[in-house]
Amino acid sequence: MSPEPPRPPAKPAPALYCLKLGDHAVQIADDGLVIGRSPSCDVAINDSQVSRRHARLWIAKGRPTIEDLGSANGVYVNGERLKGPRALEVGDILVIGASRFELATGSAMERNLDSTGGRQAITADDLPVSRHSARRAQGADAPGAAQDPPLPRLYVDDSEADSLDEFPSSEHTRRADVLVLFGQVAGKMLAAGQAHAAEQLLRPRLREVLAEIKSGTRDAGELAEIAAGHAVRLAGAAGSAEWVDYVFELYGAAARPPPLRIVDELHTVIRKVPRIRVEVLREYIGMLSKRSHRLTPAERFVLQRLQGLVRLAETK
C-alpha cells in the first residue's frame, strides 16, 4: 500500500485589520469603510473639523489602503498629510480632525469608553440594532434600505470639541447630525417595541435643545425641527402627553409657529395620547395670535391648524 502523498500546506488565513480608537476598534472589511461627520458613515465622528465624507479605507491586494475624499482639513498618516491613496502598515497612526486612530490586527471589539480627551466611542454592538445586516447583507438596492438608514459601526462623540471657535459655521450642522443619529437609534428601539428605552436615550438631548432655545443661545431652526419631530414620534409610540407638550413649549420659547408637517403629525398623534395640557396650548396660541400681524400667510395657516388641535383635544 503506497503512502498517501503529502498534503499541500494550508494557506494562511488573510490578516484581519481594524481601526482602533482608544479601547474601541472596527474591522476593515474588503469592501471598506467610510469615515466622516455624517451619521451615514461607517465611522461617524462628531467633530467640526471633519468633513461629512472625509476618508475611505479598504483592502487592496491584502493590504489596508486609505484615501482622502476631498476633505477640507486633510488626513494625516504618521504626521504626514495624505496626498493620494496610500497602503498602510500595522501600527500606522491616522489623524482625522481631533481623532487619533491606530491601524491594528485582530477582530476583537472591546466595549469600554475611550477616556482620552473627553471622547466617547461606541461600536454598533453597543447600539440596540447592529448595522451588520444593512449595507453589506442587504445591499444598497435592497427593498427598505432607504427607509432604514444604517447606523455607524463606530461613533465618536467629541464632548470637549475645542475646534468650535475655529469653525463656527459648521457647529449647527454638526449638532443636527448628532441629533439625527440618535433619532435613528431611537427609531430602531421604537420598532423593537422599546419605547421607554427610546425616551431615555432622547430625553436629555431634547431637553438640551429646549434649554438652549429658552436661554436665547440657539435659534429655533433646523435643530428645533429635528427635536420636535423626535418628540412627536415619541408621543405616538409611548402614548405620552409629555412630548406633545414639549413641542408647544419648544416653539413657545422661540415665539414662532412650528413647521406645518409637525402640526399635521400632531393632529394624528394627539388621538393616541392621554389628555394633554390644553392650557399650555391655549397660552401658546394666544401668544402667536398677538403676533399674527408679523406672521406670513403660511404661518397664519399653521396657527389655524393649531386652533383645530385645541378643539380636537377638548373632545377627548
Secondary structure, DSSP 8 states (H G I E B T S, - for coil): ----------------EEEEETTEEEE--TT-EEEESSTTSSEEEE-TTS-SS-EEEEEETTEEEEEE-S-SS--EETTEE--S-EE--TT-EEEETTEEEEEEE----------GGGEEEEEGGGSSS-STTTHHHH-TTSTTTTTS----SEEEEETT-TTTTT-GGGHHHHHHHHHHHHHHHHHHHHHTT-HHHHHHHHHHHHHHHHHHHHHTSS-SSHHHHHHHHHHHHHHHHHT-HHHHHHHHHHHHHHTS---HHHHHHHHHHTTTSS---HHHHHHHHHHHHHTGGGS-HHHHHHHHHHHHHHHHHHT-
